[in-house]
Amino acid sequence: MSINYSNLKKKFYKLKNSKILKIDNFLENNFLNKIKEEITLLEKKNQSKAFYLKGKSDKLEYLDFGKFQNNSRKLIKILSGKKFKLFLKKNLKIDDTLYPDSSNSFSGFNIVKKNGFLKTHADFNFNNKIKKFRTLNLLIYFNSAWKKNYGGNLSLYDYSSRKPKYTFLAQNNRCLVFITNKYTPHGYKKLTTNKKRVSLNFYYYTKKNFSYSEKPHKTIWW
């Protein structure tokens, strides 16, 4: 087993029309360390997609699951599996089938370097390719000895006041999952450290629309 369900340290946070699940010590240490080694090898092979858009800094994205090594592929399989999807549905009260993201779509490993940032935004709510609504964001961090003043810590904002309500340190082996809709704008401030910010971003879709927006929309930047 690579996720120890009996020892998961869960904590819940509430935003309007959403729920945030924080899990520390998410992966077993041996499994975690093997994945971190594989991420380093991915970076050396330069099998990444350079990314830039208004509101986002340059970052490296590794989105082709077929190029992942054994333990990284195993992680994707676990996150896509029936047991873990049932865990998410139960804890986040999702009364619909969850469809995990596929290879070469939007999910994968992300590496952000110094001065990298992500402006506050609400995610796009509909995937035209698969004709389903984006419902859950899952993030796992792979950053040893990460400190608050390094930046790159995820903030979720109150929709009405536009002020940050929760900020989560991008610390090693922390998993965050939240229902993504127009009431969960999020982003992170510029990195001030030479250490890289490494994460797995993984997304789930549903046929039911949980976004509180009747029409499909692209990412909304603040």
Stockholm file with secondary structure:
# STOCKHOLM 1.0

chainA/1-222         MSINYSNLKKKFYKLKNSKILKIDNFLENNFLNKIKEEITLLEKKNQSKAFYLKGKSDKLEYLDFGKFQNNSRKLIKILSGKKFKLFLKKNLKIDDTLYPDSSNSFSGFNIVKKNGFLKTHADFNFNNKIKKFRTLNLLIYFNSAWKKNYGGNLSLYDYSSRKPKYTFLAQNNRCLVFITNKYTPHGYKKLTTNKKRVSLNFYYYTKKNFSYSEKPHKTIWW
#=GR chainA/1-222 SS CCBCGGGCEEEEEEETTEEEEEEESCBCHHHHHHHHHHHHHHHHHTCCEEEEETTEEEEEEECCGGGSCHHHHHHHHHHHSHHHHHHHHHHHTCCSCCEECCTTSSCEEEEECTTCCEEEEECCCEETTTTEEEEEEEEEECCTTCCGGGCCCEEEECTTTCSEEEEECCCTTCEEEEECSTTCCEEECCCCSSSCEEEEEEEEEESSCCSSCSSCCCCEEC
#=GC SS_cons         CCBCGGGCEEEEEEETTEEEEEEESCBCHHHHHHHHHHHHHHHHHTCCEEEEETTEEEEEEECCGGGSCHHHHHHHHHHHSHHHHHHHHHHHTCCSCCEECCTTSSCEEEEECTTCCEEEEECCCEETTTTEEEEEEEEEECCTTCCGGGCCCEEEECTTTCSEEEEECCCTTCEEEEECSTTCCEEECCCCSSSCEEEEEEEEEESSCCSSCSSCCCCEEC
//
